[in-house]
Amino acid sequence: MTNGIHHVTAISGPARRNLDFYRGVLGLRLVKKTVNFDDPGTYHLYFGDAAGSPGTILTFFPWEHVAPGRLGVGETQETTFRIPEAAVGYWTQRFVEKSVPHDAPVRRFGETVLGFRDPDGMRLALVGVPGIEAEAAWSAGDIPAEHAVRGFHGVSLLVKEAAPTAAILTDVLGFAAAGSEGAYHRFRSGTALGGVVDLRVAGDFLRGRPGGGSVHHVAFRAADDAAEMEIVRRLAEHHGIRTTEQKDRNYFRSVYFREPGGVLFEIATDIPGFAVDEPAASLGDALKLPGFLEPRRAELERVLPDLS
């Protein structure tokens, strides 16, 4: 089984502000500019590495006038990216220069964690990982390649109790328990990119309220349709959890379910990938629409904000 996080999808405010932060400040590549298939007057922006590899992809539904979300139980508390350990100082200085709200670095599970917020208050962190300097990195902007982000480290989920969610991670999604530290329980998969899920136990804390800065769902990887259907089977037979029917998202095929702690999980196939409808060299340049929305292109281009 190919394990780990495929992508994380969040809600943001204005699309231009979102693009300027993730491409301009964090240095990620815009790998796909499409629309929310269920709300096509809204963009769906995908950021990642050069190829939009699974385990690097942070996506957004940007709504111009969205109300801010409220963090609570049943929600992703923090989304984390991997950087070389030696790059923590560079990023601390960059956040100061770019007026990015951030915390002092802390140690968690033996790693240096630099927490920060995006313009919508989304909680993010850069995690210094030793020995990854030689990994490929997208660096088309002003960030030197040696300091650039190397995909996801993982996510931390805020849950009432750890055990029910842990059962899904270990029995269905291929993660293994990797220790505890304070209120955090760590689970690791066999992949470097997006291979960490931390469960932060919060007890009877408030439920989350979705909005700007909230994570909508966390997607986990399945190599192909057969691997995805095996996960669907295990969820049903071992845990009594039913998923949605499979939905074709053009770049992957997905099923969705709410895990016992309340977080919306997706299973997304690695195939066909983001180069299915435009060359890898020009990913993210043009507005791409699914076939059923192509007849509405002129209308949608009029209502979507200009991101050129």
N, C-alpha and C positions, 0 to 999 in steps of 0.2 A: 504494500500500500504506500502511495506517495502521501506523506503527512504534511502537516503544517498549515499555515494560513495562506489562503489564495489572495484575498483582498479584504479591505475594511472600507465600508461605505458610511459616510457621515453627512450631516446637514449643515449647510453654511448660509451666510448672508450673500451679498452681491457677488455675482460671478467674477467680475473684473478684480475685485479685492482678493477673492479666493485664489485666482490665477496668479496675481502679482506676488502673493505670499508663498505659495507652494513652488512655483517655478522660479520666482525672483529671489526670495529669501532662503528657502530650503534647498533650492537647486535641483528639484525633481524634474523629470521630463513630462510634459503633457503628452500622453501616449494615445489619448482618444478624446475627441470632442464630439459627443453625441447628445441625445436627449433622454430624459426619463421616459421609458417606453409607456408607462402608465399615466404620465402627465407631460406630454410632449412639448408644451410651452415652456418647459424648464430644461436647462442643460443637465447632462450627466457628464461630468469631467473626470477623467482618469489620469492619475499621476503615477509614475513608476521609474524604472531604470530604462536603459536604452531600448530594450525590446518589450517592455511591459511584462517582465517575467512574473509568474506566480510567486507570491511572497514579497513583492515590492510595491503592490498596487494599492494606493489610497484614492478612493473615489468620493465625489461629492454631488449632492443635489443642492444647487445654489438657488435659494429663494430670496428675492430682493428685500422683502419686508418681514422675514421670519422673526418670530419672537424667540428670545433665548431659551434654551433648554435648562432643566435643573437636574443635576447629577443625583442619582439614587440607586437603590437596590434594583437588580435586574438589568443592569446597563454596563457598557464598557466604561471603566474609569479612566483608562489611559492607553494611548496607542504609542508604541515605542519603535524607534528606528535604530539600526546598528551603524556605528561609526568606528573607525580605528581608535584605539585607546588614546593614542597620542593627539587626537584631534579635539579632545574635550576643551582644551584651552582656546583653540581657534574658535570654536562655536560659542563659547562663553563671551569672547570678545565681539564676535559678529552680532550676537543678540543685543549686546550693549549698544553697538553702533547703529543697529536697525531698530532700536527701541522695542524689542520683542520682550514681553513680560516673561521672566524666567526665575527659577529658583537657584539657590546655591547647589552645587553638585553634592550628591549623597552617595553612600555605598549601599548597594542592595544585592544580596546573593553574590558578594565578592566583586561586583562590577560597579563602575562609576556611572551614575544616572543623573543627567541634566534635564530637569523638567522645564517645560515652557508651554505657553498658550498661543494659539493662533488668533487672528482678529475677532473670531466669534467666541473665544474663550474655550475652544476645544483643548482638552488636556493631552499633551504629547510629551515625549521625552526622547533624548538621544542617549544611547547606552554605549559606553566605550568598551569595545571587545578586542582583546589582544589577538595578534596574529592574523588580522584580516587585511593588512595593508595591500597585499598583492591582488585582492579581489577586484574585479572590474567595477568601475564606477562611472556613472553619467556625470560629466562635468562640462556642459556647454556654456555655462555662464561664467561668473567671476570667482567661483569656488575652486581652489586647486584640487586636482583629482585625489591627492593623498588625504584630503580632509572630507571628501564627499560622502554623502549617505550611501550605505550599502544595503538597501532594502529594509524590511521589517526585522526587528528583534522579536516583538510579539505584542500582546495586549494584556491588560489586567482587567478582570471583570469583578464588579461589586456584587456580591451575592449574600443572601441571608446566612446560608451554611454551605460548606464546601462539598460535602459528600455527594449530593445528587448530581451536581454539574461534573464533579470529578469522574463519576461513573460513565458519563457520556464521553468525556475526553479519553479515558483509558480503554474502555471496552469497544467504542465505536470509531473514534477518530485517531487512534494509534499513538496517543501520548502516554507518557509514563511519569509517575510521581518523581519529583527531583528535589524534595526537601521543603522545609517551612522556615519562615523568618518573620517573627511577630505575627501580624494578622494575614500575612501572605503565604499561600501554598502554591508552589511552583510545579508546573508540568511541562515536560519537554517532548518534542517529537524528534524523529531522526534526521531532520533537515536543518540546515543552518539558517536559511531565510524564513522568517516567520515561525520559528520553531518553539516559541515560548508562550505559554498561557499561565498567568498568575491569577489565582482566585483570592480576592481580598474579602475576608469574612466581615460583614458589617452588622450582623444580627438584625434587630427590628428597626433598621434605618428607614427613612422615607423611600417610597418608590420613585424612580426617575420620571421626569416629564420631558418628552422629546421636544427638540427645538434647535435653534442655531447652536452649534458647538457640540451637539449630541452625535454619538455613533448610532446609525440606524441598524446595522447588522455587521456581523463578522462572518466571513466566508472561509471555509476550509477546503483543501484541495482533494480532488479525485482525479486520477490520471485520465480516465475516459468514462464513457457511459456505463460500462460494466462495473467499474469500481464504484461509481456513484450508486448504482442500483444495489450493490452489496451493502453499502452503508444504509440505504433505505430499508433493506431487509433486516439488518441488525437492529436498527432503531425500533422497528415494529415488533420483531420477535423477542428481543431481549428487554425492551424498555417500554413497550406499549405506546410508542410515539409515532404518529403518522406525519409524513411530510406532505407538502403541496405536490401537485403534479409537476413534472419537469417543464421548465420554462426556457425557451431559447433566447439567450441574451446576445446573440450574434458572435460574441468572442468567447463564450463559454456557455454551458448548459447547466441549469441550476434547479435545485429543490430547496425548500425552506422549512424550518420548524423552530418552535420555541423550546429551548432546553429547560430543564426543571427549575433553574434559577431565574428564569424569565427573560434571558437574553435571546434575541432573534439570531439564529444560526442559519447559514446557507452552506450547501455543498456545491462547489463549482468545479467543472471539468477544466483540466489544463488545456484541452483542445477546444476550438481550433486556434485560439490566440488572436492577438491584435493586428497581425499583418494580413488577416484574411480579406480585408477590403481596402487596404492602401499599402504602398511600399513601406518597408521598415524604416527607410531613410527619411520619410516624410510623415511619420506617425504624428497625429494630433494637429496637422495643418488645416485639414478641411473638415467641415461639418459632415459627419457620416450619419445616415439615417437607415433604420431597418426598412426592408422592402415595403412593408405595409404603410409606412409613413412617407415614402418617397413622393407620392402624389401631392402631399401637403408641403413640400419643401419651400416653395415661394412664400406661403403663409407663415411657416415657422421661422424662416429667416427674417421676416418682418418683425416678429414679436420677440425673438431672442436678442439679448444684448450683444452689441458688437464687441468681439474679443480680438479683432485683428490688430 
